[in-house]
Amino acid sequence: AWVHLPISMGYDRYPELLIDEKSRLLADLEKEKARLFYVHDPEMAVSRVRYDPEKQTYEAVAPQRELVIGER
């Protein structure tokens, strides 16, 4: 749910500005094939994002429950 543009936190002072900023951020993350980290989500730690032009929404792609860096 965090990648949906209208989702914000209760302490966001200017939600309308946040939606614009979030839209630009998600577009950049998709373009760069970068990962998005979810600090408030107990079920998902990180994912990539993809824009669905048909639905006009962003969605999480290849979500990971935990972040693993390097080999163990």
CHARMM-style PDB file with segment names, atoms N, HN, CA, C and O in Angstrom:
ATOM      1  N   ALA     1       0.808  -1.212   0.000  1.00  0.00      PROA
ATOM      2  CA  ALA     1       0.000   0.000   0.000  1.00  0.00      PROA
ATOM      3  C   ALA     1       0.845   1.267   0.000  1.00  0.00      PROA
ATOM      4  O   ALA     1       0.368   2.321  -0.422  1.00  0.00      PROA
ATOM      5  N   TRP     2       2.093   1.186   0.466  1.00  0.00      PROA
ATOM      6  HN  TRP     2       2.480   0.330   0.808  1.00  0.00      PROA
ATOM      7  CA  TRP     2       2.912   2.402   0.598  1.00  0.00      PROA
ATOM      8  C   TRP     2       3.249   3.047  -0.739  1.00  0.00      PROA
ATOM      9  O   TRP     2       3.535   4.244  -0.776  1.00  0.00      PROA
ATOM     10  N   VAL     3       3.226   2.304  -1.828  1.00  0.00      PROA
ATOM     11  HN  VAL     3       2.993   1.332  -1.798  1.00  0.00      PROA
ATOM     12  CA  VAL     3       3.585   2.911  -3.110  1.00  0.00      PROA
ATOM     13  C   VAL     3       2.418   3.663  -3.747  1.00  0.00      PROA
ATOM     14  O   VAL     3       2.616   4.372  -4.734  1.00  0.00      PROA
ATOM     15  N   HSD     4       1.225   3.527  -3.214  1.00  0.00      PROA
ATOM     16  HN  HSD     4       1.064   2.952  -2.412  1.00  0.00      PROA
ATOM     17  CA  HSD     4       0.093   4.281  -3.757  1.00  0.00      PROA
ATOM     18  C   HSD     4       0.251   5.756  -3.400  1.00  0.00      PROA
ATOM     19  O   HSD     4       0.506   6.101  -2.246  1.00  0.00      PROA
ATOM     20  N   LEU     5       0.101   6.601  -4.379  1.00  0.00      PROA
ATOM     21  HN  LEU     5      -0.106   6.321  -5.316  1.00  0.00      PROA
ATOM     22  CA  LEU     5       0.382   8.026  -4.192  1.00  0.00      PROA
ATOM     23  C   LEU     5      -0.388   8.691  -3.051  1.00  0.00      PROA
ATOM     24  O   LEU     5       0.216   9.479  -2.323  1.00  0.00      PROA
ATOM     25  N   PRO     6      -1.681   8.427  -2.848  1.00  0.00      PROA
ATOM     26  CA  PRO     6      -2.371   9.154  -1.788  1.00  0.00      PROA
ATOM     27  C   PRO     6      -2.050   8.687  -0.367  1.00  0.00      PROA
ATOM     28  O   PRO     6      -2.502   9.315   0.590  1.00  0.00      PROA
ATOM     29  N   ILE     7      -1.291   7.612  -0.200  1.00  0.00      PROA
ATOM     30  HN  ILE     7      -0.924   7.101  -0.977  1.00  0.00      PROA
ATOM     31  CA  ILE     7      -0.955   7.134   1.138  1.00  0.00      PROA
ATOM     32  C   ILE     7       0.104   8.044   1.732  1.00  0.00      PROA
ATOM     33  O   ILE     7       1.159   8.249   1.133  1.00  0.00      PROA
ATOM     34  N   SER     8      -0.173   8.591   2.913  1.00  0.00      PROA
ATOM     35  HN  SER     8      -1.030   8.425   3.400  1.00  0.00      PROA
ATOM     36  CA  SER     8       0.785   9.439   3.613  1.00  0.00      PROA
ATOM     37  C   SER     8       0.677   9.144   5.107  1.00  0.00      PROA
ATOM     38  O   SER     8      -0.180   8.372   5.537  1.00  0.00      PROA
ATOM     39  N   MET     9       1.538   9.756   5.877  1.00  0.00      PROA
ATOM     40  HN  MET     9       2.233  10.383   5.528  1.00  0.00      PROA
ATOM     41  CA  MET     9       1.532   9.577   7.326  1.00  0.00      PROA
ATOM     42  C   MET     9       0.768  10.728   7.981  1.00  0.00      PROA
ATOM     43  O   MET     9       0.644  11.804   7.397  1.00  0.00      PROA
ATOM     44  N   GLY    10       0.266  10.505   9.168  1.00  0.00      PROA
ATOM     45  HN  GLY    10       0.367   9.631   9.642  1.00  0.00      PROA
ATOM     46  CA  GLY    10      -0.513  11.520   9.869  1.00  0.00      PROA
ATOM     47  C   GLY    10       0.263  12.775  10.193  1.00  0.00      PROA
ATOM     48  O   GLY    10      -0.329  13.838  10.375  1.00  0.00      PROA
ATOM     49  N   TYR    11       1.577  12.671  10.269  1.00  0.00      PROA
ATOM     50  HN  TYR    11       2.058  11.807  10.121  1.00  0.00      PROA
ATOM     51  CA  TYR    11       2.382  13.846  10.617  1.00  0.00      PROA
ATOM     52  C   TYR    11       2.861  14.633   9.396  1.00  0.00      PROA
ATOM     53  O   TYR    11       3.611  15.596   9.552  1.00  0.00      PROA
ATOM     54  N   ASP    12       2.450  14.250   8.195  1.00  0.00      PROA
ATOM     55  HN  ASP    12       1.841  13.468   8.068  1.00  0.00      PROA
ATOM     56  CA  ASP    12       2.822  15.003   6.996  1.00  0.00      PROA
ATOM     57  C   ASP    12       2.081  16.333   7.002  1.00  0.00      PROA
ATOM     58  O   ASP    12       0.851  16.354   7.018  1.00  0.00      PROA
ATOM     59  N   ARG    13       2.808  17.435   6.990  1.00  0.00      PROA
ATOM     60  HN  ARG    13       3.807  17.418   6.977  1.00  0.00      PROA
ATOM     61  CA  ARG    13       2.202  18.762   7.109  1.00  0.00      PROA
ATOM     62  C   ARG    13       1.474  19.198   5.849  1.00  0.00      PROA
ATOM     63  O   ARG    13       0.450  19.878   5.931  1.00  0.00      PROA
ATOM     64  N   TYR    14       1.979  18.823   4.701  1.00  0.00      PROA
ATOM     65  HN  TYR    14       2.810  18.272   4.635  1.00  0.00      PROA
ATOM     66  CA  TYR    14       1.385  19.254   3.437  1.00  0.00      PROA
ATOM     67  C   TYR    14       1.168  18.041   2.542  1.00  0.00      PROA
ATOM     68  O   TYR    14       1.975  17.785   1.649  1.00  0.00      PROA
ATOM     69  N   PRO    15       0.091  17.289   2.765  1.00  0.00      PROA
ATOM     70  CA  PRO    15      -0.118  16.044   2.011  1.00  0.00      PROA
ATOM     71  C   PRO    15      -0.149  16.235   0.500  1.00  0.00      PROA
ATOM     72  O   PRO    15       0.302  15.359  -0.238  1.00  0.00      PROA
ATOM     73  N   GLU    16      -0.672  17.362   0.026  1.00  0.00      PROA
ATOM     74  HN  GLU    16      -1.038  18.074   0.625  1.00  0.00      PROA
ATOM     75  CA  GLU    16      -0.743  17.582  -1.417  1.00  0.00      PROA
ATOM     76  C   GLU    16       0.661  17.683  -2.021  1.00  0.00      PROA
ATOM     77  O   GLU    16       0.923  17.138  -3.093  1.00  0.00      PROA
ATOM     78  N   LEU    17       1.558  18.384  -1.326  1.00  0.00      PROA
ATOM     79  HN  LEU    17       1.345  18.827  -0.455  1.00  0.00      PROA
ATOM     80  CA  LEU    17       2.938  18.470  -1.793  1.00  0.00      PROA
ATOM     81  C   LEU    17       3.617  17.107  -1.727  1.00  0.00      PROA
ATOM     82  O   LEU    17       4.418  16.760  -2.595  1.00  0.00      PROA
ATOM     83  N   LEU    18       3.298  16.353  -0.712  1.00  0.00      PROA
ATOM     84  HN  LEU    18       2.647  16.635  -0.007  1.00  0.00      PROA
ATOM     85  CA  LEU    18       3.878  15.029  -0.558  1.00  0.00      PROA
ATOM     86  C   LEU    18       3.520  14.138  -1.738  1.00  0.00      PROA
ATOM     87  O   LEU    18       4.362  13.374  -2.211  1.00  0.00      PROA
ATOM     88  N   ILE    19       2.296  14.221  -2.216  1.00  0.00      PROA
ATOM     89  HN  ILE    19       1.612  14.842  -1.832  1.00  0.00      PROA
ATOM     90  CA  ILE    19       1.875  13.399  -3.353  1.00  0.00      PROA
ATOM     91  C   ILE    19       2.695  13.751  -4.598  1.00  0.00      PROA
ATOM     92  O   ILE    19       3.105  12.858  -5.339  1.00  0.00      PROA
ATOM     93  N   ASP    20       2.934  15.038  -4.831  1.00  0.00      PROA
ATOM     94  HN  ASP    20       2.600  15.763  -4.229  1.00  0.00      PROA
ATOM     95  CA  ASP    20       3.763  15.446  -5.968  1.00  0.00      PROA
ATOM     96  C   ASP    20       5.198  14.936  -5.814  1.00  0.00      PROA
ATOM     97  O   ASP    20       5.784  14.418  -6.765  1.00  0.00      PROA
ATOM     98  N   GLU    21       5.759  15.085  -4.611  1.00  0.00      PROA
ATOM     99  HN  GLU    21       5.283  15.506  -3.838  1.00  0.00      PROA
ATOM    100  CA  GLU    21       7.122  14.627  -4.355  1.00  0.00      PROA
ATOM    101  C   GLU    21       7.216  13.108  -4.502  1.00  0.00      PROA
ATOM    102  O   GLU    21       8.169  12.584  -5.078  1.00  0.00      PROA
ATOM    103  N   LYS    22       6.222  12.421  -3.977  1.00  0.00      PROA
ATOM    104  HN  LYS    22       5.447  12.846  -3.509  1.00  0.00      PROA
ATOM    105  CA  LYS    22       6.214  10.962  -4.042  1.00  0.00      PROA
ATOM    106  C   LYS    22       6.113  10.486  -5.486  1.00  0.00      PROA
ATOM    107  O   LYS    22       6.753   9.503  -5.860  1.00  0.00      PROA
ATOM    108  N   SER    23       5.324  11.164  -6.291  1.00  0.00      PROA
ATOM    109  HN  SER    23       4.804  11.963  -5.988  1.00  0.00      PROA
ATOM    110  CA  SER    23       5.185  10.825  -7.703  1.00  0.00      PROA
ATOM    111  C   SER    23       6.530  10.948  -8.416  1.00  0.00      PROA
ATOM    112  O   SER    23       6.910  10.063  -9.182  1.00  0.00      PROA
ATOM    113  N   ARG    24       7.248  12.040  -8.168  1.00  0.00      PROA
ATOM    114  HN  ARG    24       6.940  12.759  -7.545  1.00  0.00      PROA
ATOM    115  CA  ARG    24       8.567  12.225  -8.784  1.00  0.00      PROA
ATOM    116  C   ARG    24       9.561  11.175  -8.282  1.00  0.00      PROA
ATOM    117  O   ARG    24      10.345  10.637  -9.064  1.00  0.00      PROA
ATOM    118  N   LEU    25       9.529  10.886  -6.983  1.00  0.00      PROA
ATOM    119  HN  LEU    25       8.892  11.324  -6.348  1.00  0.00      PROA
ATOM    120  CA  LEU    25      10.431   9.891  -6.409  1.00  0.00      PROA
ATOM    121  C   LEU    25      10.189   8.511  -7.015  1.00  0.00      PROA
ATOM    122  O   LEU    25      11.136   7.838  -7.421  1.00  0.00      PROA
ATOM    123  N   LEU    26       8.936   8.092  -7.077  1.00  0.00      PROA
ATOM    124  HN  LEU    26       8.167   8.639  -6.747  1.00  0.00      PROA
ATOM    125  CA  LEU    26       8.627   6.769  -7.621  1.00  0.00      PROA
ATOM    126  C   LEU    26       9.003   6.666  -9.097  1.00  0.00      PROA
ATOM    127  O   LEU    26       9.487   5.626  -9.544  1.00  0.00      PROA
ATOM    128  N   ALA    27       8.783   7.738  -9.852  1.00  0.00      PROA
ATOM    129  HN  ALA    27       8.390   8.583  -9.488  1.00  0.00      PROA
ATOM    130  CA  ALA    27       9.179   7.745 -11.264  1.00  0.00      PROA
ATOM    131  C   ALA    27      10.696   7.611 -11.396  1.00  0.00      PROA
ATOM    132  O   ALA    27      11.184   6.876 -12.255  1.00  0.00      PROA
ATOM    133  N   ASP    28      11.437   8.319 -10.548  1.00  0.00      PROA
ATOM    134  HN  ASP    28      11.041   8.916  -9.850  1.00  0.00      PROA
ATOM    135  CA  ASP    28      12.895   8.216 -10.579  1.00  0.00      PROA
ATOM    136  C   ASP    28      13.368   6.827 -10.168  1.00  0.00      PROA
ATOM    137  O   ASP    28      14.282   6.276 -10.783  1.00  0.00      PROA
ATOM    138  N   LEU    29      12.751   6.256  -9.131  1.00  0.00      PROA
ATOM    139  HN  LEU    29      12.009   6.703  -8.631  1.00  0.00      PROA
ATOM    140  CA  LEU    29      13.127   4.916  -8.679  1.00  0.00      PROA
ATOM    141  C   LEU    29      12.899   3.889  -9.792  1.00  0.00      PROA
ATOM    142  O   LEU    29      13.723   3.001 -10.009  1.00  0.00      PROA
ATOM    143  N   GLU    30      11.782   4.021 -10.484  1.00  0.00      PROA
ATOM    144  HN  GLU    30      11.113   4.743 -10.308  1.00  0.00      PROA
ATOM    145  CA  GLU    30      11.492   3.092 -11.581  1.00  0.00      PROA
ATOM    146  C   GLU    30      12.512   3.262 -12.708  1.00  0.00      PROA
ATOM    147  O   GLU    30      13.036   2.280 -13.234  1.00  0.00      PROA
ATOM    148  N   LYS    31      12.783   4.494 -13.066  1.00  0.00      PROA
ATOM    149  HN  LYS    31      12.357   5.291 -12.638  1.00  0.00      PROA
ATOM    150  CA  LYS    31      13.719   4.776 -14.160  1.00  0.00      PROA
ATOM    151  C   LYS    31      15.115   4.234 -13.853  1.00  0.00      PROA
ATOM    152  O   LYS    31      15.765   3.656 -14.725  1.00  0.00      PROA
ATOM    153  N   GLU    32      15.570   4.419 -12.625  1.00  0.00      PROA
ATOM    154  HN  GLU    32      15.042   4.888 -11.917  1.00  0.00      PROA
ATOM    155  CA  GLU    32      16.908   3.999 -12.227  1.00  0.00      PROA
ATOM    156  C   GLU    32      16.974   2.534 -11.776  1.00  0.00      PROA
ATOM    157  O   GLU    32      18.047   2.016 -11.469  1.00  0.00      PROA
ATOM    158  N   LYS    33      15.810   1.879 -11.741  1.00  0.00      PROA
ATOM    159  HN  LYS    33      14.938   2.301 -11.990  1.00  0.00      PROA
ATOM    160  CA  LYS    33      15.721   0.496 -11.246  1.00  0.00      PROA
ATOM    161  C   LYS    33      16.279   0.393  -9.832  1.00  0.00      PROA
ATOM    162  O   LYS    33      16.940  -0.580  -9.468  1.00  0.00      PROA
ATOM    163  N   ALA    34      15.995   1.417  -9.057  1.00  0.00      PROA
ATOM    164  HN  ALA    34      15.458   2.208  -9.353  1.00  0.00      PROA
ATOM    165  CA  ALA    34      16.452   1.486  -7.672  1.00  0.00      PROA
ATOM    166  C   ALA    34      15.434   0.804  -6.758  1.00  0.00      PROA
ATOM    167  O   ALA    34      14.345   0.435  -7.196  1.00  0.00      PROA
ATOM    168  N   ARG    35      15.794   0.642  -5.507  1.00  0.00      PROA
ATOM    169  HN  ARG    35      16.679   0.942  -5.152  1.00  0.00      PROA
ATOM    170  CA  ARG    35      14.899  -0.015  -4.555  1.00  0.00      PROA
ATOM    171  C   ARG    35      14.277   1.005  -3.603  1.00  0.00      PROA
ATOM    172  O   ARG    35      14.869   2.039  -3.292  1.00  0.00      PROA
ATOM    173  N   LEU    36      13.090   0.686  -3.162  1.00  0.00      PROA
ATOM    174  HN  LEU    36      12.610  -0.153  -3.414  1.00  0.00      PROA
ATOM    175  CA  LEU    36      12.363   1.501  -2.196  1.00  0.00      PROA
ATOM    176  C   LEU    36      12.346   0.749  -0.872  1.00  0.00      PROA
ATOM    177  O   LEU    36      11.985  -0.428  -0.831  1.00  0.00      PROA
ATOM    178  N   PHE    37      12.733   1.418   0.208  1.00  0.00      PROA
ATOM    179  HN  PHE    37      13.027   2.374   0.175  1.00  0.00      PROA
ATOM    180  CA  PHE    37      12.776   0.803   1.531  1.00  0.00      PROA
ATOM    181  C   PHE    37      11.552   1.228   2.330  1.00  0.00      PROA
ATOM    182  O   PHE    37      11.166   2.396   2.316  1.00  0.00      PROA
ATOM    183  N   TYR    38      10.948   0.278   3.023  1.00  0.00      PROA
ATOM    184  HN  TYR    38      11.262  -0.671   3.034  1.00  0.00      PROA
ATOM    185  CA  TYR    38       9.722   0.509   3.786  1.00  0.00      PROA
ATOM    186  C   TYR    38      10.042   0.462   5.276  1.00  0.00      PROA
ATOM    187  O   TYR    38      10.129  -0.619   5.858  1.00  0.00      PROA
ATOM    188  N   VAL    39      10.217   1.618   5.889  1.00  0.00      PROA
ATOM    189  HN  VAL    39      10.147   2.497   5.416  1.00  0.00      PROA
ATOM    190  CA  VAL    39      10.598   1.641   7.308  1.00  0.00      PROA
ATOM    191  C   VAL    39       9.410   1.428   8.240  1.00  0.00      PROA
ATOM    192  O   VAL    39       9.609   1.109   9.412  1.00  0.00      PROA
ATOM    193  N   HSD    40       8.190   1.593   7.758  1.00  0.00      PROA
ATOM    194  HN  HSD    40       8.028   1.852   6.806  1.00  0.00      PROA
ATOM    195  CA  HSD    40       7.003   1.443   8.601  1.00  0.00      PROA
ATOM    196  C   HSD    40       6.201   0.187   8.291  1.00  0.00      PROA
ATOM    197  O   HSD    40       5.076   0.046   8.771  1.00  0.00      PROA
ATOM    198  N   ASP    41       6.749  -0.720   7.506  1.00  0.00      PROA
ATOM    199  HN  ASP    41       7.663  -0.605   7.116  1.00  0.00      PROA
ATOM    200  CA  ASP    41       5.995  -1.898   7.098  1.00  0.00      PROA
ATOM    201  C   ASP    41       6.600  -3.158   7.706  1.00  0.00      PROA
ATOM    202  O   ASP    41       7.734  -3.508   7.376  1.00  0.00      PROA
ATOM    203  N   PRO    42       5.883  -3.843   8.576  1.00  0.00      PROA
ATOM    204  CA  PRO    42       6.435  -5.054   9.196  1.00  0.00      PROA
ATOM    205  C   PRO    42       6.473  -6.256   8.248  1.00  0.00      PROA
ATOM    206  O   PRO    42       7.131  -7.251   8.552  1.00  0.00      PROA
ATOM    207  N   GLU    43       5.788  -6.184   7.120  1.00  0.00      PROA
ATOM    208  HN  GLU    43       5.254  -5.376   6.873  1.00  0.00      PROA
ATOM    209  CA  GLU    43       5.707  -7.310   6.181  1.00  0.00      PROA
ATOM    210  C   GLU    43       6.681  -7.212   5.014  1.00  0.00      PROA
ATOM    211  O   GLU    43       7.022  -8.232   4.413  1.00  0.00      PROA
ATOM    212  N   MET    44       7.139  -5.998   4.679  1.00  0.00      PROA
ATOM    213  HN  MET    44       6.862  -5.170   5.167  1.00  0.00      PROA
ATOM    214  CA  MET    44       7.986  -5.819   3.506  1.00  0.00      PROA
ATOM    215  C   MET    44       9.111  -4.848   3.841  1.00  0.00      PROA
ATOM    216  O   MET    44       8.861  -3.760   4.361  1.00  0.00      PROA
ATOM    217  N   ALA    45      10.346  -5.237   3.544  1.00  0.00      PROA
ATOM    218  HN  ALA    45      10.548  -6.121   3.122  1.00  0.00      PROA
ATOM    219  CA  ALA    45      11.492  -4.385   3.831  1.00  0.00      PROA
ATOM    220  C   ALA    45      11.897  -3.524   2.639  1.00  0.00      PROA
ATOM    221  O   ALA    45      12.263  -2.359   2.798  1.00  0.00      PROA
ATOM    222  N   VAL    46      11.827  -4.107   1.443  1.00  0.00      PROA
ATOM    223  HN  VAL    46      11.530  -5.053   1.314  1.00  0.00      PROA
ATOM    224  CA  VAL    46      12.337  -3.413   0.265  1.00  0.00      PROA
ATOM    225  C   VAL    46      11.687  -3.989  -0.990  1.00  0.00      PROA
ATOM    226  O   VAL    46      11.299  -5.157  -1.022  1.00  0.00      PROA
ATOM    227  N   SER    47      11.575  -3.151  -2.026  1.00  0.00      PROA
ATOM    228  HN  SER    47      11.890  -2.203  -2.000  1.00  0.00      PROA
ATOM    229  CA  SER    47      11.087  -3.621  -3.322  1.00  0.00      PROA
ATOM    230  C   SER    47      11.540  -2.645  -4.401  1.00  0.00      PROA
ATOM    231  O   SER    47      12.051  -1.563  -4.113  1.00  0.00      PROA
ATOM    232  N   ARG    48      11.346  -3.043  -5.607  1.00  0.00      PROA
ATOM    233  HN  ARG    48      10.932  -3.922  -5.841  1.00  0.00      PROA
ATOM    234  CA  ARG    48      11.464  -2.120  -6.742  1.00  0.00      PROA
ATOM    235  C   ARG    48      10.046  -1.653  -7.043  1.00  0.00      PROA
ATOM    236  O   ARG    48       9.087  -2.222  -6.522  1.00  0.00      PROA
ATOM    237  N   VAL    49       9.902  -0.635  -7.866  1.00  0.00      PROA
ATOM    238  HN  VAL    49      10.682  -0.173  -8.289  1.00  0.00      PROA
ATOM    239  CA  VAL    49       8.563  -0.156  -8.215  1.00  0.00      PROA
ATOM    240  C   VAL    49       8.382  -0.163  -9.718  1.00  0.00      PROA
ATOM    241  O   VAL    49       9.344  -0.055 -10.479  1.00  0.00      PROA
ATOM    242  N   ARG    50       7.127  -0.293 -10.133  1.00  0.00      PROA
ATOM    243  HN  ARG    50       6.346  -0.380  -9.515  1.00  0.00      PROA
ATOM    244  CA  ARG    50       6.781  -0.269 -11.553  1.00  0.00      PROA
ATOM    245  C   ARG    50       5.485   0.512 -11.703  1.00  0.00      PROA
ATOM    246  O   ARG    50       4.564   0.377 -10.898  1.00  0.00      PROA
ATOM    247  N   TYR    51       5.430   1.325 -12.739  1.00  0.00      PROA
ATOM    248  HN  TYR    51       6.178   1.435 -13.393  1.00  0.00      PROA
ATOM    249  CA  TYR    51       4.216   2.076 -13.033  1.00  0.00      PROA
ATOM    250  C   TYR    51       3.347   1.262 -13.971  1.00  0.00      PROA
ATOM    251  O   TYR    51       3.821   0.748 -14.984  1.00  0.00      PROA
ATOM    252  N   ASP    52       2.073   1.146 -13.628  1.00  0.00      PROA
ATOM    253  HN  ASP    52       1.688   1.563 -12.805  1.00  0.00      PROA
ATOM    254  CA  ASP    52       1.105   0.448 -14.477  1.00  0.00      PROA
ATOM    255  C   ASP    52       0.280   1.512 -15.191  1.00  0.00      PROA
ATOM    256  O   ASP    52      -0.612   2.099 -14.580  1.00  0.00      PROA
ATOM    257  N   PRO    53       0.552   1.779 -16.475  1.00  0.00      PROA
ATOM    258  CA  PRO    53      -0.156   2.845 -17.179  1.00  0.00      PROA
ATOM    259  C   PRO    53      -1.653   2.585 -17.338  1.00  0.00      PROA
ATOM    260  O   PRO    53      -2.446   3.522 -17.434  1.00  0.00      PROA
ATOM    261  N   GLU    54      -2.032   1.308 -17.366  1.00  0.00      PROA
ATOM    262  HN  GLU    54      -1.388   0.547 -17.288  1.00  0.00      PROA
ATOM    263  CA  GLU    54      -3.446   0.980 -17.491  1.00  0.00      PROA
ATOM    264  C   GLU    54      -4.228   1.407 -16.249  1.00  0.00      PROA
ATOM    265  O   GLU    54      -5.300   2.002 -16.353  1.00  0.00      PROA
ATOM    266  N   LYS    55      -3.683   1.099 -15.084  1.00  0.00      PROA
ATOM    267  HN  LYS    55      -2.812   0.615 -14.999  1.00  0.00      PROA
ATOM    268  CA  LYS    55      -4.328   1.453 -13.813  1.00  0.00      PROA
ATOM    269  C   LYS    55      -3.925   2.843 -13.329  1.00  0.00      PROA
ATOM    270  O   LYS    55      -4.556   3.401 -12.432  1.00  0.00      PROA
ATOM    271  N   GLN    56      -2.863   3.403 -13.931  1.00  0.00      PROA
ATOM    272  HN  GLN    56      -2.350   2.949 -14.660  1.00  0.00      PROA
ATOM    273  CA  GLN    56      -2.288   4.690 -13.534  1.00  0.00      PROA
ATOM    274  C   GLN    56      -1.871   4.678 -12.068  1.00  0.00      PROA
ATOM    275  O   GLN    56      -2.126   5.622 -11.321  1.00  0.00      PROA
ATOM    276  N   THR    57      -1.219   3.575 -11.675  1.00  0.00      PROA
ATOM    277  HN  THR    57      -1.011   2.807 -12.283  1.00  0.00      PROA
ATOM    278  CA  THR    57      -0.737   3.433 -10.301  1.00  0.00      PROA
ATOM    279  C   THR    57       0.651   2.808 -10.315  1.00  0.00      PROA
ATOM    280  O   THR    57       1.073   2.206 -11.302  1.00  0.00      PROA
ATOM    281  N   TYR    58       1.346   2.965  -9.198  1.00  0.00      PROA
ATOM    282  HN  TYR    58       1.003   3.454  -8.396  1.00  0.00      PROA
ATOM    283  CA  TYR    58       2.626   2.289  -8.995  1.00  0.00      PROA
ATOM    284  C   TYR    58       2.368   1.025  -8.200  1.00  0.00      PROA
ATOM    285  O   TYR    58       1.415   0.949  -7.425  1.00  0.00      PROA
ATOM    286  N   GLU    59       3.226   0.031  -8.398  1.00  0.00      PROA
ATOM    287  HN  GLU    59       4.000   0.093  -9.028  1.00  0.00      PROA
ATOM    288  CA  GLU    59       3.091  -1.208  -7.639  1.00  0.00      PROA
ATOM    289  C   GLU    59       4.471  -1.697  -7.232  1.00  0.00      PROA
ATOM    290  O   GLU    59       5.471  -1.410  -7.891  1.00  0.00      PROA
ATOM    291  N   ALA    60       4.506  -2.439  -6.136  1.00  0.00      PROA
ATOM    292  HN  ALA    60       3.694  -2.672  -5.601  1.00  0.00      PROA
ATOM    293  CA  ALA    60       5.753  -3.029  -5.659  1.00  0.00      PROA
ATOM    294  C   ALA    60       6.103  -4.238  -6.516  1.00  0.00      PROA
ATOM    295  O   ALA    60       5.242  -5.054  -6.843  1.00  0.00      PROA
ATOM    296  N   VAL    61       7.376  -4.339  -6.873  1.00  0.00      PROA
ATOM    297  HN  VAL    61       8.076  -3.676  -6.608  1.00  0.00      PROA
ATOM    298  CA  VAL    61       7.862  -5.447  -7.695  1.00  0.00      PROA
ATOM    299  C   VAL    61       9.005  -6.128  -6.940  1.00  0.00      PROA
ATOM    300  O   VAL    61       9.866  -5.459  -6.369  1.00  0.00      PROA
ATOM    301  N   ALA    62       9.005  -7.452  -6.942  1.00  0.00      PROA
ATOM    302  HN  ALA    62       8.305  -7.995  -7.406  1.00  0.00      PROA
ATOM    303  CA  ALA    62      10.047  -8.243  -6.281  1.00  0.00      PROA
ATOM    304  C   ALA    62      10.238  -7.827  -4.824  1.00  0.00      PROA
ATOM    305  O   ALA    62      11.353  -7.509  -4.411  1.00  0.00      PROA
ATOM    306  N   PRO    63       9.155  -7.827  -4.045  1.00  0.00      PROA
ATOM    307  CA  PRO    63       9.291  -7.423  -2.631  1.00  0.00      PROA
ATOM    308  C   PRO    63      10.114  -8.436  -1.843  1.00  0.00      PROA
ATOM    309  O   PRO    63      10.092  -9.634  -2.126  1.00  0.00      PROA
ATOM    310  N   GLN    64      10.835  -7.934  -0.857  1.00  0.00      PROA
ATOM    311  HN  GLN    64      10.853  -6.961  -0.627  1.00  0.00      PROA
ATOM    312  CA  GLN    64      11.622  -8.778   0.036  1.00  0.00      PROA
ATOM    313  C   GLN    64      11.173  -8.525   1.470  1.00  0.00      PROA
ATOM    314  O   GLN    64      11.000  -7.378   1.882  1.00  0.00      PROA
ATOM    315  N   ARG    65      10.990  -9.588   2.213  1.00  0.00      PROA
ATOM    316  HN  ARG    65      11.131 -10.519   1.878  1.00  0.00      PROA
ATOM    317  CA  ARG    65      10.554  -9.468   3.604  1.00  0.00      PROA
ATOM    318  C   ARG    65      11.658  -8.892   4.493  1.00  0.00      PROA
ATOM    319  O   ARG    65      11.381  -8.181   5.459  1.00  0.00      PROA
ATOM    320  N   GLU    66      12.912  -9.207   4.155  1.00  0.00      PROA
ATOM    321  HN  GLU    66      13.137  -9.785   3.370  1.00  0.00      PROA
ATOM    322  CA  GLU    66      14.029  -8.666   4.920  1.00  0.00      PROA
ATOM    323  C   GLU    66      15.153  -8.274   3.973  1.00  0.00      PROA
ATOM    324  O   GLU    66      15.251  -8.787   2.858  1.00  0.00      PROA
ATOM    325  N   LEU    67      15.982  -7.376   4.422  1.00  0.00      PROA
ATOM    326  HN  LEU    67      15.902  -6.959   5.328  1.00  0.00      PROA
ATOM    327  CA  LEU    67      17.103  -6.903   3.623  1.00  0.00      PROA
ATOM    328  C   LEU    67      18.322  -7.742   3.963  1.00  0.00      PROA
ATOM    329  O   LEU    67      18.721  -7.840   5.123  1.00  0.00      PROA
ATOM    330  N   VAL    68      18.907  -8.343   2.939  1.00  0.00      PROA
ATOM    331  HN  VAL    68      18.583  -8.263   1.997  1.00  0.00      PROA
ATOM    332  CA  VAL    68      20.119  -9.148   3.123  1.00  0.00      PROA
ATOM    333  C   VAL    68      21.223  -8.496   2.298  1.00  0.00      PROA
ATOM    334  O   VAL    68      21.093  -8.329   1.085  1.00  0.00      PROA
ATOM    335  N   ILE    69      22.305  -8.133   2.971  1.00  0.00      PROA
ATOM    336  HN  ILE    69      22.410  -8.269   3.956  1.00  0.00      PROA
ATOM    337  CA  ILE    69      23.421  -7.491   2.295  1.00  0.00      PROA
ATOM    338  C   ILE    69      24.599  -8.459   2.262  1.00  0.00      PROA
ATOM    339  O   ILE    69      25.030  -8.959   3.301  1.00  0.00      PROA
ATOM    340  N   GLY    70      25.110  -8.714   1.078  1.00  0.00      PROA
ATOM    341  HN  GLY    70      24.760  -8.307   0.234  1.00  0.00      PROA
ATOM    342  CA  GLY    70      26.261  -9.609   0.948  1.00  0.00      PROA
ATOM    343  C   GLY    70      25.892 -11.056   1.192  1.00  0.00      PROA
ATOM    344  O   GLY    70      24.716 -11.400   1.306  1.00  0.00      PROA
ATOM    345  N   GLU    71      26.894 -11.889   1.271  1.00  0.00      PROA
ATOM    346  HN  GLU    71      27.849 -11.609   1.178  1.00  0.00      PROA
ATOM    347  CA  GLU    71      26.675 -13.314   1.515  1.00  0.00      PROA
ATOM    348  C   GLU    71      26.870 -13.631   2.978  1.00  0.00      PROA
ATOM    349  O   GLU    71      27.589 -12.936   3.696  1.00  0.00      PROA
ATOM    350  N   ARG    72      26.220 -14.690   3.403  1.00  0.00      PROA
ATOM    351  HN  ARG    72      25.636 -15.254   2.819  1.00  0.00      PROA
ATOM    352  CA  ARG    72      26.355 -15.110   4.801  1.00  0.00      PROA
ATOM    353  C   ARG    72      27.342 -16.214   4.917  1.00  0.00      PROA
ATOM    354  OT1 ARG    72      27.594 -16.705   6.018  1.00  0.00      PROA
TER     355      ARG     72
END
